[in-house]
Amino acid sequence: MTREATIRRDIAALGTSFFERRLTFGRTGNISARIGDRMLLTPTGASLALLDPDALSVLHAMTGAHLDGPRPSKEAFLHAAMYRAREGAAAVVHTHSTYSVAVSCLADVDPGDALPPLTAYYVMRVGRLPLLPYHAPGDDSLGHLAEATARDSHALLLSNHGPVVAGQDLAAAADALEELEETARLFLLLRNEATRPLTPEQAADLRRRTPGAPVGARA
Ligand SMILES: [Zn+2]
């Protein structure tokens, strides 16, 4: 099996896995993987549960221009923005996962970092989570903002919408998105409890120990 065929199969398998675990639903969410200067992306109107590895959209990874295959997700511009911002990124996942979206709708979240460092794995896999302001679907100005913000963070939370996460491969991007979703759930469970997140010193220590940042930002 060629590398591209393996990646196509992995995108379809990840889509099914997300759908079966309710990380995505309906025809929401999109997954991409970068191969050189191209990306494979889930098509528009596709259920992630029923992806055909041979029917993925092919786009220019940096411009988001459609090159081949079915019409791409309307959120392709978000994927291109992440690849432009992060040189080491080879995969991007975006979902409307329930608990992450719930946090993105809260009025009193810190836009610089939407979730506290509740656990070590959250700090190591997600780190900081900037919250971007609401944009209507298809508003391209979100792409510019996402690109600028993603230079310093591989995970973004779109207000009243959901998370976008880049990784060095599909597994890393998925791991980080899942960690984000579970931490959002923990945060909501603990919202009315006196909570003791990791201290800034503990979080900084974990960042130092994590071999390399999750994905290197573009210089
Ligand atoms: Zn979306």
Residues whose N, C-alpha, C, O or C-beta is under 5 A from the ligand:
A	BS01	ZN	none
